[in-house]
Amino acid sequence: MKLLGWLRFTWDLTKLPVLASELPEHYQIGTATDDDKITLRKVFSSSFMLDPIWNPAIGDIMQVVNAWLDQAIGSDLTTCLVLRHGQRIIGASILSFDPEADNHLVPGPSILMEYRNRGLGTCLFERSLHSLSKAGLVRASGIARENAPVARFLYPKFSGAPEPVDLTPLLAA
């Protein structure tokens, strides 16, 4: 059995095209508020739980996501963008504005399963990159599992350049 590796995607934010993605009527992207936290935890959990690549590590993943979510709302160095269909939150992305961060998309765009394959993830991803650019970053990076849908279909957009990265923790000798 082949173990999946990790890829780090990098985007040159100075070369982003003008915002081109149009959201369908009744959809909007905005900044999360403290009142959104419970729903956001459910959206992230559901998105990862239903993905066979992430499901086996859901406990560890949600621990990291929950920590980032707690930091993101009301912070100057992080934010959480939410995608709404009417009043319902159907997707989100947590962004780090720290230029020195190893990963600026923690996690990247996460969309509820029933809303996938409609271009909404691309819209949220594009707005995420533009938000990072508006915050003054010239480069952004995101980490994904090799062969995960995000690594195959989403992160290569907007000239995302992948390179293998080893995230294996160092073991004491």
Disulfide bonds with the S-S distance in Angstrom:
none
